[in-house]
Amino acid sequence: MTPAGRRQRRQARRQGTTPAGGTPQAAQPTRYRMREKLVSFGNDFVIETAGGAPAYRVDGKALRVRNTIKIQTPRGQPLYTVQERMIRVKKTMVIEREGRTVATIQKALVTPLRDRFDVQVVGGPPLHVRGNIVDHEYTITRNGQVVARVSKRWFRVRDTYGVEVMPGEDDAFVLAVTAAIDAI
């Protein structure tokens, strides 16, 4: 295959289109790079694509009453706010968009082998988080279908883990769920 043909095939793969004379390409998941334990209250950082381009900003604010993490566009426009809910039996985080609650995250009380979190999405089916949260090796599912995978294995950089979001999902929302779980 010629270099121009390889270039065309790579570009078609990135865009999820059909290269000339080829078969349709399935849309690929988007992979993001997050810093371990920096998704916490009082810290700010940038979420990058796997290639290193800035994708979202995280603004961690430590307030007096409740702690807050804001997921923003690279220009600083707010998308989601993650807030800790105080005085609960189970540790609870709430994700809001434009002042309205869109999801509530709680850790399961009994987790015999692996960590489990349930994400109650307002007006939609719940998400289930299963795996090793401490080691950043877990999966987020909806109705048995994978929504996102989280893994430290994708990056060789210390204190970094990846979030792979499936096509058709709200990437910022999935990253907000991941940030909330990391903060719990």
Disulfide bonds with the S-S distance in Angstrom:
none
